[in-house]
């Protein structure tokens, strides 16, 4: 039992302090409009900013897809498919944040890396 406790302690100590400090903010950054929280409250945290920028691009895509809902029939189909895909991306990103990883999302990351705030 003591070895398990020491292993957990060693893992906790080996986590980069920047990741440890920005983890919560990075995770909530993938919940739609909450992407602004890490972008404005954790300006000095590289981990939170990285995930906040990707969350911002996802949020913009969610808004764009929501506007397509105005188009009869086809708009609803695109809306449902796109929301499912964006939801999966957000869920995967939150999992990666909880695993202390920088995850470069396909298609999203190249756009997010050009965003300056």
Secondary structure as UniProt FT lines:
FT   HELIX           2..14
FT   HELIX           17..28
FT   TURN            29..30
FT   HELIX           32..34
FT   HELIX           35..41
FT   TURN            43..44
FT   HELIX           46..68
FT   TURN            69..70
FT   TURN            72..73
FT   HELIX           74..98
FT   TURN            99..100
FT   TURN            106..107
FT   HELIX           108..112
FT   TURN            113..114
//
